[in-house]
Amino acid sequence: MSLLDEINETGDVKKIPREKLPELAKDIRKFLLHITSINGGHLASNLGAVELTIALHRALDLPKDKIIWDVGHQAYVHKILTGRKEAMEHLRQLDCISGFPKRRESDCDPFGAGHSSTSIAAAMGFAAARDLKGTDEKIVAVIGDGALTGGEALEALNNAGKLGSNLIIILNDNERSIARNVGGLASYLDNIRTDNNYLKLKTDVERGLKSIPFGAQIIDHMKTSKEAIKRFFIPGMLFEDMGITYLGPVNGHDLEALDKVITAAKRVQGAVIVHVITKKGKGYKKAEWHPARFHGVSPFYVKSGEVRNPSSGESWTHVFSEKMLELAENEPKLTAITAAMPFGTGLYDFKNKYPDRFFDVGIAEEYAVTFAAGLAAAGMIPVVAIYSTFLQRAYDQILHDVCLQNLHVVFAIDRAGLVGNDGETHQGIYDISYLSTIPGLTVMSPKNKWELKEMLTFAVNECDGPVAVRYPRGNAIEDMEEYNKPIRLYENEWMLKGNKVAFISTGCMTREALSVCERLTEDGYTPGLVNIRFLDKVDSDMLISLAKDYDTVVTLEENSFTGSYTERLMAEAAGRGLAFDFMPFTLPKKYIEHGTVGELRERYGIDGGAVYEKVSSYLKEKLQEKN
Ligand SMILES: Cc1ncc(C[n+]2csc(CCOP(=O)(O)OP(=O)(O)O)c2C)c(N)n1
């Protein structure tokens, strides 16, 4: 019998006797290991937030009170405590519970997330609305020290002091983003956290003063008078100076301390920040020792920590990683920038080999891009490696700071296309749309590993303006080598010449397209196939060739239809009066849910099998009509 059996509905955690809470925390950790080891997901952050979540749930009245999780990857315990324990067995699976907070999933999830640094701003919106409505719910934002490095969080803090509204900000400080946290704010928190001497001295002075007549009054006076002395007594003066009360630091695994500090925070008028110190991966030694490795996990064996189905192939990220080392060796101006993802983007080896040319800027995509623009304007060649979904943040910086000034910045866009189980907040299915609108930006996508390397070389060595290379998650495609031809600006690759039906594909969809073409060839057709290497311009020569020999054009693209290459191709053809029968296979203009990439391709009909079925029956019908 586990204590977790008693947790079935929101509020059940309040019924557990206080002395049994450590045991409940233990059971929850065991359950977290169980569900993530089966389904994959975010493990280390959740293990670190167990006591904090229990304490919040006991101190608050949900769903009336609101907890707004930043990023939302650490909200598993919150889900377990709000009636979703059973559902967590199928975490992140198609049509099952999401790995992030979702408004549609529970009335205890007041605000969805997936991208970082939004919680304080959203919570302030809730607080302002509450005040306007005259209600009295508590509003709590929970933000990590990593997410606090994001500009949006800092913009929100800048407004929090002046809002004059009651708002609790829990700063869950585990010293880490995914990798170790970076920057001045991280050092500031580090000082508060680690300055034992300071804390001891402060305690000693207070104790000493209390033991003398009028000592307590002296302490009070000191705390409210001279700024310098006040600073001595109150860590977190940075926040205090911004008009936000600071409480802490407290041990985030000590339920009693948490209870006390949250009770105190509830009484504070205005905005209050509660600085909670936690250990990422707490309770599972492997995750404590390797918090980055266990930040986001694929299904794994709890005992060994090993991945259940290790992939045998080389990932696109690894291909990029190796190529960067090679390019850097020959190009001293090459620099690399990541926004808090040195491992995920594959820049870790670059960091080790070229520490002076490597910049981890924290969760600060906008800054990363403008910083790159500055580097480029000053003669360096920056490569900004950011996932497709997170680069959405920096649209204006790409347009205004980089492209408008025609600066040679290379964007290495990982996780382009469907990403799978992280779901709608993380799909990289909009970048062709948002990048293609920007004048002067060259956008490329490789069909295979060889092409990714060539495109990176081309982007770094041959281009002199802004250029993006987008590539997907997962294993790099190794085959189709026989089709490789050198990269030339705005030349797309005719892989097959034929007649009647032509396939136009981009990036990793080229392999799907080729497999469909092979099946159609077996059926007696002679399909053409063009691999679109350059996505930002519709290729006029290609259109002329298509018009000469083909009447049906099938496009395959793992991007939302709106703004896709397909859409622009169709418009361009219509504009020229070319009447092709178009068969577009793209994703709908819709937020695409979580599931494996294979499941999602199948659901939206863009996998090779579905494309073949549709195209072959269309061609058969067309033939019959003619006869
Ligand atoms: C805009 C954006 N960039 C990058 C990420 C990827 N990401 C997810 S969690 C995370 C680290 C967050 O660190 P922290 O807030 O300290 O939470 P912890 O995991 O340490 O609890 C990062 C970089 C993201 N979700 N959103």
The ligand as an ORCA input file, in Angstrom:
! r2SCAN-3c Opt
* xyz 1 1
  C      12.004     29.870    -25.012
  C      12.564     28.543    -24.583
  N      13.861     28.267    -24.811
  C      14.371     27.067    -24.430
  C      13.586     26.146    -23.809
  C      14.151     24.766    -23.467
  N      14.155     24.553    -22.008
  C      13.205     23.824    -21.402
  S      13.420     23.710    -19.768
  C      14.827     24.616    -19.840
  C      15.596     24.894    -18.595
  C      14.765     25.593    -17.577
  O      15.530     25.787    -16.436
  P      14.805     26.193    -15.098
  O      13.800     27.241    -15.373
  O      15.852     26.531    -14.112
  O      14.000     24.914    -14.679
  P      14.590     23.507    -14.146
  O      14.454     22.565    -15.279
  O      15.988     23.706    -13.723
  O      13.688     23.151    -13.028
  C      15.112     24.996    -21.153
  C      16.290     25.764    -21.566
  C      12.234     26.481    -23.600
  N      11.388     25.631    -23.040
  N      11.762     27.680    -23.983
*
